[in-house]
Amino acid sequence: MGCTYVYLYSSSVVNFSFQVVANGSRIASHELPGEPDPFKVAKDLGIYKLIDSGSDMTTNTIITRIIDHRREFERRNQKKERKEIAAFNALQAYKNKQGGDTESAIIQIDTTFH
C-alpha cells in the first residue's frame, strides 16, 4: 500500500491479498512505548519483512543539516557584506579624494580589477 503508520488488520490482509508487509527503516521509528505494534498481524502471519533501506536519514538529521547549512549561509553572507561595505567605503573615499562623481570612480576602480 505504500502507507506510513497504518495499522494492519487481518481483514486487510485477506481483502488485499497481501503476500509481504515490508518495513524499510533502519530506525525503529514504529516502536512507540505503550503503543501496539503496527506490524503485529503481519508478523503473526509470517509475511513481515524487515528491509534495510540503506539510509539512516531521520527528521532530526534533516533538521540538523538545515540548521548547519543556514549557519554556513549566514557566515558566507556576513563575509560578503563586510566586503561590500569595504568596497563602498573605498569608493566613497576615492570619490571624496578626487572630488569626482561616483560613476567615473566606479569605472576607474572597475578597470583595476581586470
Residue pairs with C-beta under 8 A, 6 or more apart in sequence:
1 16
5 30
5 38
6 38
7 36
7 38
8 18
8 21
8 38
8 39
8 40
8 41
8 42
9 41
10 41
10 45
12 18
13 21
13 41
13 42
13 45
13 47
18 42
18 47
19 47
20 47
20 49
21 39
21 42
21 47
21 48
21 49
22 48
22 49
22 50
22 51
23 30
23 39
23 48
23 49
23 50
23 51
24 51
24 52
24 53
25 53
26 52
26 53
26 54
26 55
26 56
27 56
27 58
29 58
30 37
30 38
30 39
31 37
37 43
39 48
42 48
90 109
91 102
91 105
91 106
91 109
94 105
94 108
94 109
95 101
95 102
95 105
98 105
